[in-house]
Amino acid sequence: MNMYAEILVEIKSKHTDKTFTYHIPEYLVSDVLIGKRVVVPFGRQTLEGYVLNILDHSDIDTKDLIEVLDEEPVLNEEMLDLGREMSRLTLSSLSACYGAMLPKALKAKHGTQINKKYITFLKLTKSKEDILDNVSSSSQKDVINLFEDNLPLKKTIANKVSASSVKTLLKKGYLIEVEEEEYRYQLKKEEQEEEKILNPEQQEAVDAIVSSFESSNTFLLHGVTGSGKTEVYLQVIKKVLEQEKTALVLVPEISLTPQLVARFNKRFPGIIAVLHSGLSDAERYDEWRKILKGEASIVIGARSAVFSPLKNIGVIIIDEEHSESYKQENNPRYHATLMAKIRSNTHHCPLVLGSATPTLSTMARALKKRYIYLPLTKRANDAILPNIEIVDMAEEVKNRHPILSRELECKIIEKLNKNEQVMLLLNRRGHSTTITCSSCGFTYRCPHCDITLTYHKSSKNLRCHYCGYTKYIDEYCPKCHEKALNYYGLGTEKLEEFIENAFPRARVIRMDADATTRKGMYEKITTDFYEHKYDILLGTQMISKGLDFPNVTLVGILNADASLNIPDYRSNERTYALLSQASGRAGRNKTPGEVILQTFYPDNFILKCVKENDYMKFFKYEMNIRKTLKYPPFYFLTILKIKSKDYKEASNEAKKAKEFLESKLDKTSIILGPATASMFVVNNVYHFELLIKYRFDENLIPTLKELDELILLNSKVQLDIDFLD
């Protein structure tokens, strides 16, 4: 009997986002299963693809499937359904959705080959005592004595004692060699940590979540910084494990992972898998298979870990739920929280969203009782919230203190004298943001994007943070050849240089995207600072969230108002979250903390809310603005980006897109644009935007699908669709 398979081939084209039918050769019939990757002929190419269905007949002529790549399916039934739902919600191709769910080694992409790592072990063929009675050589006895409780021993360890003795013992039959797979990512063995005693609010939160096991309720754990949210997670997960279920924990930044993983590993050793972009492709492959084989009961990871192949999930936790990094910025533009909610419904398990500064949409849902609200209003260990002071930099600049205010400088000296630690936040990497010639006025700009180049002194390069263009710089202006270049703007590199000169006895470390390019640097920097090998940690927003350093008593925030000027309806929300989270790093132990906010707008309402640590005051203020301007959570938003290397093509297609939308969408929907994007030219591509505001419009998805298909007919233009909450 002939069998056939419907294969979704991996090819980057929306035109081919459909299955193709192939005949299964008789010798492969038993190997072909739904969810496995296979190799198939496709035109003149040979491509990989996913098996989505198996048929017992076909009405068309088919080619033979060539090869089956997997022993077990890489996509189980839940993941296949989740990919289909992601494709529907994001209007992305199904192959792109499945590709986003898998580690590189398991994507359907021909040529990707990552091997398993095997280690040779030695095993005793008799009891240790019997062998010792039968060998006379002292070096052979030394090898046998390495074995503990007759357990296998790595051959490399035995060889260090005596490789020749190992060889002899193998020949005599006292030892045999066995090969076992070893996972490349190994967590350090930690001293087990005892449970902490919960305060009444924490206990109430744990009880509420545990009582919702077997339901798909969503909880908002709204706890001030340092309120002990992690301990709540740990004790909930303990209850989950007691029911022989699994737990999924998402964190927003790679920099948070080492501290959180170490904490979890102390409580639950040997059952944790870690998934984030800081791992090598081979390590991610191993961790994924560890989860697939049921060897990990807890998965901790960044955004894409939401797709980990965990079975029987008992709870899903999203820490720092307000973070922008939970949203994928390129296709498929999924939000990890929405994917987690779908998995929560599938597994009938609670979803816990934790944050000191929840998004406005999340808080609005909690207040409407769509989410269950769990407040933590006090810091754990009776620590008090830090005192926050706002400093007017207009006055400081007049007094020649353009980088550090006199107040912040004095506070740093005071903390260093007390052997306490300091954190400085400047949310701009690099050395200088603009380089201009004072002789002829020339300014270095990216030749491919509409932006100035950022100077990175450590590499003596100018770099575009949008397209990656890099240019070496020397001391002379390329236009007039005068030695008259001026370096303007402040980045973390220049701040590091300034701090090292201003406080020569202080040990300073920088943490930003440039300082953490090498593998393991996140963990090294956070561990070293925790162990007080450094006195001052400075960095971008990656130091602002979730990190817990008990000896930090001062946080200085430079350019506190910078993000308020970004043309985005979420700029107030993002600024409040960033400043509150950064402030929360101070005074997490018994020593009171202090925070200095440096700004040119000391009377700004958002900054005053941060100073008063009053989230609800900020929430009410911002919700009034959102309601008036018809922004989320009162309206949904969808942004359409029309892109092309040809300005006229992009402009004309954007105008036609608006006319099409106006003819199809509900009259209550608001269509704004087309307008040039805030970054109009990126990598020689012109960007136009249309903004759709709507409440309920059943025509939206079908209309956008139709528009996408129409724009596909113009090969010079690309449409990106981004659904915002």
C-alpha positions in Angstrom: 0.0 0.0 0.0 1.4 3.4 -1.0 1.8 6.1 1.7 2.2 9.8 1.3 3.3 12.7 3.5 2.4 16.4 3.4 5.6 18.3 3.9 6.0 22.0 4.8 9.3 22.9 3.1 11.7 25.4 4.7 12.0 28.2 2.1 11.9 31.9 2.8 8.9 32.8 0.6 5.3 33.5 1.5 4.4 32.1 -2.0 5.5 28.6 -0.8 4.0 28.7 2.6 1.9 25.5 2.0 2.4 21.8 2.1 3.6 19.7 -0.8 2.8 16.0 -1.1 5.5 13.4 -1.4 5.4 9.6 -1.8 7.0 7.7 1.1 9.3 4.9 -0.1 8.4 1.5 1.5 11.7 1.3 3.4 10.9 4.7 5.1 7.2 4.1 5.9 7.9 3.1 9.6 10.3 6.1 10.1 8.0 8.9 8.8 6.0 10.4 11.7 4.2 13.8 12.0 6.5 16.4 13.4 9.8 14.9 12.1 12.1 16.6 9.7 12.7 15.0 6.3 14.7 15.7 3.1 12.8 16.1 -0.1 13.4 17.1 -3.7 12.0 20.6 -4.5 12.5 21.7 -8.1 16.2 21.5 -8.8 17.0 21.8 -5.0 17.0 19.4 -2.1 15.3 20.9 0.9 14.4 20.0 4.5 10.9 20.2 5.7 8.4 19.2 8.5 6.0 16.3 8.1 2.5 17.8 8.9 0.3 14.9 7.8 0.4 11.3 6.5 -2.0 10.1 3.8 -2.9 6.7 2.4 -3.6 8.1 -1.1 -2.8 11.0 -3.4 -4.6 12.2 -6.5 -1.5 13.9 -8.0 1.9 12.6 -9.3 4.4 12.8 -6.5 8.2 12.6 -6.1 9.8 10.3 -3.5 10.8 11.5 -0.1 14.6 11.2 0.2 15.5 10.9 3.9 14.2 11.0 7.5 16.4 13.2 9.7 15.0 12.5 13.2 14.6 9.5 15.5 11.8 11.3 17.4 9.5 14.2 16.2 11.1 17.6 16.9 7.6 19.1 16.9 5.0 17.4 19.1 1.2 17.8 18.6 1.0 20.8 21.0 3.9 22.6 19.2 2.4 22.0 15.8 -0.9 23.5 17.0 0.9 26.4 18.7 2.8 27.2 15.4 -0.5 27.3 13.5 -2.0 29.6 16.0 1.1 31.8 16.0 0.9 32.0 12.2 -2.8 33.0 12.4 -2.2 35.7 15.1 0.9 37.2 13.5 0.1 36.7 9.8 3.6 35.1 9.5 4.4 32.1 7.4 3.9 28.7 9.1 7.5 27.7 8.3 8.8 30.9 9.9 6.8 30.1 13.0 8.1 26.5 13.3 11.6 27.8 12.7 11.3 30.3 15.6 10.2 27.5 17.9 13.3 25.3 17.5 17.0 25.6 18.2 19.3 26.0 15.2 20.3 22.3 15.2 16.7 21.2 14.7 15.4 23.8 12.3 14.4 22.5 8.9 17.4 24.1 7.1 19.7 22.0 5.0 23.3 21.9 6.0 22.9 22.5 9.8 24.7 19.6 11.5 25.4 19.5 15.2 26.7 16.3 16.7 26.0 14.9 20.1 29.0 14.9 22.5 30.1 11.5 23.8 32.4 10.8 26.7 34.3 7.5 27.2 33.7 6.0 30.7 35.4 3.0 32.4 33.3 0.5 34.2 34.5 -2.2 36.7 33.7 -5.8 35.5 34.0 -7.1 39.1 33.8 -5.6 42.6 36.5 -3.1 43.5 37.8 -5.4 46.3 38.1 -8.5 44.0 40.1 -6.5 41.4 42.4 -5.1 44.1 43.1 -8.6 45.4 44.1 -9.7 41.9 46.4 -6.9 40.7 49.9 -6.3 42.1 50.9 -3.1 40.3 50.6 -0.1 42.6 49.7 2.2 39.6 46.9 -0.2 38.6 45.7 -0.2 42.2 45.7 3.6 42.1 43.5 3.6 39.0 41.0 1.1 40.6 40.9 3.2 43.8 39.6 6.1 41.8 36.3 4.3 41.4 33.7 5.2 44.0 30.8 2.8 44.9 31.5 0.9 41.6 30.2 3.9 39.6 31.6 4.6 36.1 34.7 6.9 35.8 35.7 9.2 33.0 38.6 7.6 31.1 40.4 11.0 30.9 40.5 11.1 34.7 42.0 7.6 35.0 44.5 8.3 32.2 45.9 11.2 34.3 47.0 8.6 36.9 48.4 6.1 34.5 47.3 5.6 30.8 49.4 2.4 30.5 47.8 0.9 33.6 44.3 1.7 32.2 45.3 -0.1 29.0 46.6 -3.2 30.9 43.4 -3.3 33.1 41.3 -3.2 29.9 43.3 -6.1 28.4 43.0 -8.2 31.5 39.2 -7.6 31.4 39.0 -5.9 34.7 37.7 -2.7 33.0 35.4 -2.2 30.0 34.9 1.0 28.0 31.4 2.5 27.5 30.4 5.6 25.6 27.8 7.9 27.1 26.4 11.2 25.9 27.4 14.2 27.9 25.5 17.5 27.8 27.7 20.4 27.0 26.0 22.9 29.3 26.6 22.0 33.0 25.3 23.9 36.0 27.7 24.3 38.9 27.0 22.2 41.9 25.6 24.6 44.5 25.1 24.2 48.2 21.4 23.5 48.7 19.4 26.4 50.0 16.7 26.2 52.5 13.2 27.7 52.0 12.8 31.2 53.3 10.0 32.1 55.7 7.4 34.0 53.8 5.7 37.2 55.0 1.9 37.2 55.0 1.6 38.8 51.6 4.0 36.3 50.0 2.2 33.4 51.7 -1.2 34.7 50.4 0.2 34.8 46.9 1.6 31.3 47.1 -1.7 29.9 48.5 -3.8 31.7 45.8 -1.6 30.3 42.9 -1.5 26.8 44.4 -5.2 26.7 44.8 -5.6 27.5 41.1 -3.6 24.4 39.9 -5.6 22.6 37.2 -7.0 26.0 36.1 -5.7 28.4 33.5 -6.1 31.5 35.6 -3.7 34.4 35.0 -2.2 36.1 38.1 -0.5 39.5 38.3 2.1 39.4 41.1 2.7 43.1 41.6 5.6 43.4 44.0 7.8 46.4 44.8 11.4 45.9 43.9 13.0 43.6 46.5 9.6 42.2 47.7 10.6 38.6 47.3 8.8 37.6 44.1 11.5 35.0 43.3 10.8 33.2 46.7 7.1 33.1 45.7 8.0 31.5 42.4 10.3 28.9 44.2 7.7 27.8 46.6 4.9 27.6 44.0 7.3 25.4 41.8 8.0 23.1 44.8 4.2 22.4 45.0 4.2 21.8 41.2 7.0 19.3 41.4 5.2 17.5 44.3 2.4 16.8 41.8 5.0 15.4 39.4 4.5 18.3 36.9 6.9 20.7 35.3 7.5 24.4 35.4 8.4 27.0 32.8 10.1 30.3 33.9 10.8 33.1 31.5 13.2 36.0 32.2 13.6 39.0 29.9 17.4 39.5 29.8 20.3 37.1 29.5 22.0 39.1 32.2 19.3 38.0 34.7 19.6 34.3 33.9 22.8 33.5 35.9 21.5 34.9 39.2 18.1 33.3 38.8 19.5 30.0 37.6 21.9 29.8 40.5 19.1 30.5 43.0 16.9 27.8 41.4 19.8 25.4 41.2 20.4 25.7 44.9 16.7 24.8 45.6 16.2 22.2 42.8 19.5 20.7 41.8 19.9 18.4 38.8 16.5 19.1 37.2 16.9 22.4 35.5 17.4 23.2 31.8 18.4 26.6 30.6 17.6 28.2 27.2 18.8 31.6 26.0 20.9 33.2 23.3 24.0 33.2 25.5 24.4 29.4 24.9 26.2 28.0 21.9 24.1 26.3 19.2 25.4 22.9 20.5 24.5 23.8 24.1 20.9 24.8 23.1 20.6 21.6 21.1 21.6 19.5 24.2 19.3 21.5 26.6 16.4 21.1 24.1 16.9 17.3 23.9 17.2 17.1 27.7 13.8 18.7 28.0 12.4 16.5 25.2 13.6 13.3 27.0 11.9 14.4 30.2 15.3 14.9 32.1 14.4 18.5 33.1 11.4 19.4 35.2 12.1 23.2 35.3 13.0 25.3 32.2 14.5 28.8 32.7 15.0 30.9 29.7 14.5 34.0 27.6 11.6 34.7 25.1 12.0 31.6 22.8 12.1 29.3 25.8 8.3 29.6 25.8 8.4 27.0 23.0 10.4 24.4 25.0 8.9 20.9 24.6 7.9 20.5 28.2 5.1 18.1 28.9 2.6 18.2 31.8 3.2 21.8 32.7 2.0 22.8 36.1 2.8 26.5 36.1 4.2 29.1 33.7 6.0 32.2 35.2 6.9 35.3 33.4 9.3 37.4 35.5 9.6 41.2 34.8 6.5 40.9 32.5 6.7 44.5 31.5 9.9 44.0 29.5 9.9 44.8 25.8 12.2 41.9 25.1 9.3 39.5 25.4 8.2 40.8 22.0 10.0 39.4 18.9 11.0 42.4 16.7 11.2 40.5 13.4 9.0 37.8 11.8 7.2 36.1 13.3 6.4 39.0 15.6 5.0 37.0 18.5 4.7 38.1 22.1 6.0 35.5 24.6 3.1 36.4 27.0 0.5 35.5 24.5 2.2 32.3 23.6 2.4 31.4 27.3 -1.3 32.1 27.7 -2.1 29.7 24.9 0.1 27.0 26.6 -1.5 27.8 29.9 -4.9 27.1 28.4 -3.6 23.9 26.8 -2.1 22.5 30.0 -4.8 23.9 32.3 -2.2 25.5 34.5 -1.8 29.0 36.0 0.2 31.8 34.3 2.0 34.1 36.8 3.1 37.6 35.5 5.5 39.2 38.0 6.6 42.8 38.0 7.2 45.9 40.1 6.1 48.0 37.1 3.4 46.0 35.2 2.5 47.2 31.7 -0.6 49.4 31.7 -2.5 46.8 29.8 -1.7 44.1 32.3 -2.7 46.3 35.3 -5.9 47.3 33.5 -6.8 43.6 33.1 -6.1 43.0 36.8 -8.2 45.9 37.9 -11.1 44.6 35.7 -10.6 41.2 37.4 -9.6 39.4 34.1 -6.4 38.6 36.0 -6.1 37.8 39.7 -4.3 40.6 41.4 -1.6 39.7 44.0 0.1 42.7 45.6 3.4 42.6 47.5 3.7 46.1 49.0 6.7 45.6 51.3 10.3 44.6 50.7 11.4 41.2 52.1 13.6 41.1 55.2 12.0 44.4 56.3 14.3 46.4 54.0 13.1 49.9 53.2 12.7 51.4 49.8 15.5 53.7 48.7 15.3 57.5 49.1 15.2 59.0 45.6 16.5 62.5 44.9 16.1 64.4 41.6 19.0 66.7 40.5 18.5 69.5 38.0 21.4 69.1 35.5 20.8 72.6 34.0 22.3 74.1 37.1 25.1 71.4 37.2 26.1 72.1 33.6 26.4 75.9 34.4 28.8 74.9 37.2 30.8 72.7 34.9 29.5 69.3 36.1 28.1 68.0 32.8 28.4 64.2 33.5 28.2 63.7 37.3 26.4 66.2 39.5 28.1 67.4 42.6 25.5 65.5 44.6 26.2 62.2 42.9 29.9 62.7 43.0 29.8 63.3 46.8 27.6 60.3 47.3 29.9 58.0 45.3 32.9 59.1 47.5 30.8 58.5 50.6 29.8 54.9 49.6 33.3 54.0 48.5 34.7 55.2 51.9 32.1 52.9 53.6 33.2 49.9 51.3 29.7 49.9 49.8 28.9 49.4 46.1 27.5 51.8 43.5 25.6 51.2 40.2 25.4 53.8 37.5 22.8 53.6 34.6 23.4 55.3 31.3 21.1 53.8 28.6 23.4 54.5 25.7 26.3 52.4 24.7 29.5 53.4 22.9 31.8 56.3 23.6 30.4 59.3 21.6 27.1 59.6 19.7 28.2 62.3 17.3 31.6 63.2 15.7 31.8 66.6 13.9 34.6 68.5 12.3 34.9 72.0 13.8 36.8 73.2 10.7 34.3 72.3 7.9 31.2 71.0 9.8 31.4 67.5 8.4 29.5 64.9 10.6 30.0 61.1 10.3 26.7 59.5 9.3 25.8 56.0 8.2 25.8 55.8 4.4 23.0 53.2 4.6 20.7 54.7 7.3 19.3 58.1 8.4 21.4 58.4 11.5 24.8 59.5 12.9 27.4 56.9 13.6 28.3 56.0 17.2 32.0 56.0 18.2 33.4 53.0 20.0 36.8 53.9 21.4 37.8 50.4 22.5 37.8 49.3 18.8 38.4 52.7 17.3 35.4 52.1 15.1 32.3 54.1 14.1 29.3 51.9 14.2 25.7 52.0 13.1 23.5 50.4 15.7 20.8 49.8 13.1 22.4 48.1 10.1 25.8 47.1 11.6 27.9 49.3 9.2 31.4 49.8 10.7 34.1 52.3 9.8 37.6 52.8 11.2 38.3 56.3 12.3 41.6 58.2 12.5 42.4 61.7 13.9 41.7 63.7 10.7 38.5 64.8 9.0 37.9 62.8 5.8 36.6 66.0 4.1 39.0 68.8 4.9 41.8 66.6 6.3 42.2 68.9 9.4 42.8 67.5 12.8 39.6 69.1 14.1 37.2 66.3 15.1 35.0 66.9 18.1 33.4 64.1 20.0 29.9 64.9 21.4 27.4 62.8 23.4 27.9 60.5 26.3 27.9 56.7 26.0 28.9 54.0 28.5 32.5 53.8 27.2 33.1 57.5 27.8 31.4 57.2 31.2 33.7 54.3 32.2 36.7 56.4 31.2 35.4 59.4 33.2 34.7 57.3 36.3 38.1 55.6 36.3 39.8 59.1 36.1 37.5 60.7 38.8 37.8 57.8 41.2 41.2 56.2 40.5 41.1 53.9 43.6 37.7 52.4 42.7 37.4 49.1 40.8 35.1 49.8 37.8 33.3 47.3 35.5 31.0 48.0 32.6 28.1 45.9 31.4 26.5 46.6 28.0 26.0 44.9 24.7 29.7 45.6 23.7 31.2 44.4 27.0 29.3 41.1 26.9 29.9 39.8 23.4 32.1 37.0 24.6 30.4 33.9 25.8 30.0 33.8 29.6 30.6 37.5 30.2 27.1 38.2 31.6 27.7 35.6 34.3 31.3 36.7 35.0 30.4 40.3 35.4 27.4 39.8 37.7 29.2 37.1 39.8 32.4 39.3 40.2 30.3 42.3 41.2 28.2 40.2 43.6 31.5 39.0 45.2 32.6 42.6 45.5 35.6 42.3 43.1 34.4 45.7 41.8 33.1 48.8 43.5 31.2 50.4 40.7 29.1 48.7 38.0 28.0 50.9 35.2 25.9 49.9 32.2 22.8 50.2 30.0 19.3 49.0 30.9 20.5 45.4 31.2 21.7 46.3 34.7 18.3 47.8 35.7 16.1 44.7 36.1 16.0 41.8 38.5 19.7 41.8 39.6 20.2 41.5 43.4 23.4 42.9 44.9 23.0 43.2 48.7 26.0 45.6 49.1 24.7 48.2 46.5 23.5 51.3 48.5 23.7 53.9 45.7 22.2 54.0 42.2 23.0 57.0 40.0 20.8 57.4 36.8 22.3 59.7 34.2 20.1 61.2 31.5 17.1 60.0 33.3 14.8 61.9 30.9 16.3 60.7 27.6 13.7 58.1 26.9 10.8 60.5 27.5 11.7 62.2 24.1 11.3 59.1 22.0 8.3 59.5 19.6 6.4 56.4 20.9 3.1 56.3 22.9 4.9 54.0 25.3 7.8 56.3 26.1 6.3 57.4 29.5 5.6 53.8 30.5 9.0 52.7 29.5 10.7 55.5 31.3 8.8 54.9 34.5 9.6 51.2 34.4 13.3 51.7 33.6 13.9 54.3 36.3 11.8 52.4 39.0 13.6 49.1 38.2 17.0 50.8 38.3 16.2 52.5 41.5 15.1 49.2 43.0 18.7 47.9 42.8 19.6 50.1 45.8 19.3 49.1 49.5 18.1 45.6 49.1 19.7 44.5 52.3 19.5 46.1 55.7 21.6 49.2 54.8 19.2 51.9 53.4 19.7 52.7 49.7 19.9 56.1 47.9 19.1 57.0 44.3 20.1 60.1 42.3 18.1 60.9 39.2 19.9 63.4 37.0 17.6 65.3 34.6 17.1 68.5 32.7 13.4 68.3 33.4 13.1 68.1 37.2 9.4 69.0 37.3 8.4 66.2 34.9 5.4 64.3 36.3 6.8 60.9 35.4 10.0 61.5 37.4 8.0 62.7 40.4 6.0 59.5 40.3 9.3 57.6 40.3 10.6 59.7 43.2 7.5 58.9 45.3 7.5 55.2 44.2 3.9 55.6 43.3 3.0 53.3 40.5 -0.8 53.8 40.8 -0.4 57.6 40.5 1.6 57.1 37.3 -1.0 54.5 36.1 -4.0 56.8 36.5 -2.2 59.7 34.9 -1.0 57.7 31.9 -4.4 55.9 31.5 -6.1 59.3 31.1 -3.7 60.2 28.3 -4.2 56.8 26.6 -8.0 57.1 26.8 -8.0 60.6 25.2 -5.6 59.6 22.4 -7.2 56.2 21.8 -4.2 54.1 22.6 -4.0 50.7 24.4 -5.5 49.4 26.5 -8.6 51.3 25.3 -7.8 50.5 21.6 -5.8 47.9 19.9 -3.0 49.0 17.5 -1.6 47.4 14.4 1.3 49.0 12.5 1.9 48.3 8.9 5.4 48.9 7.6 5.8 49.3 3.8 9.4 48.9 2.8 11.4 49.2 -0.4 14.8 50.2 -1.7 12.8 52.4 -4.2 11.4 55.5 -2.5 8.6 55.9 -5.1 7.5 52.3 -5.0 7.3 52.4 -1.1 5.4 55.7 -1.1 2.9 54.7 -3.8 2.3 51.3 -2.3 1.7 52.9 1.1 -0.9 55.2 -0.4 -2.7 52.3 -2.2 -2.6 50.3 1.1 -4.4 53.1 2.9 -7.1 53.3 0.2 -7.6 49.5 0.3 -7.9 49.5 4.1 -10.4 52.4 4.1 -12.6 50.5 1.6 -12.6 47.3 3.7 -12.3 48.0 7.4 -15.1 49.0 9.8 -15.8 52.7 9.9 -15.1 52.8 13.6 -11.5 51.8 13.0 -9.0 54.7 12.6 -6.4 54.6 9.9 -3.5 57.1 10.3 -0.8 57.7 7.7 1.0 56.8 5.6 3.9 58.6 7.2 7.7 58.2 7.2 8.9 55.9 10.0 10.9 57.4 12.9 13.9 55.7 11.3 13.0 56.4 7.7 16.1 54.9 6.0 17.7 51.7 7.4 20.2 49.8 5.3 19.2 51.7 2.2 15.6 50.7 2.6 12.8 53.3 2.9 10.2 52.8 5.6 6.6 54.1 5.5 4.1 53.3 8.2 0.3 53.1 8.6 -1.3 52.9 12.0 -4.7 51.2 12.6 -6.5 51.9 15.9 -9.5 49.7 16.5 -11.6 48.1 19.2 -13.4 45.3 17.5 -13.1 44.8 13.8 -13.9 41.3 12.5 -12.7 42.4 9.0 -9.2 43.2 10.2 -7.4 39.8 9.8 -9.1 38.9 6.5 -8.4 42.4 5.1 -4.7 42.3 6.2 -4.3 38.8 4.7 -5.7 40.1 1.4 -3.5 43.2 1.5 -0.4 41.0 2.2 -1.2 38.9 -0.9 -1.7 42.0 -3.1 1.6 43.5 -2.0 3.3 40.2 -2.7 2.6 40.8 -6.3 5.0 43.7 -6.3 8.5 42.1 -5.8 10.0 45.5 -5.1 8.0 46.1 -1.9 7.7 44.3 1.4 4.9 44.5 4.0 5.5 43.9 7.7 2.5 43.7 10.0 3.0 44.2 13.7 0.1 43.7 16.2 0.6 45.8 19.4 -1.3 45.2 22.7 
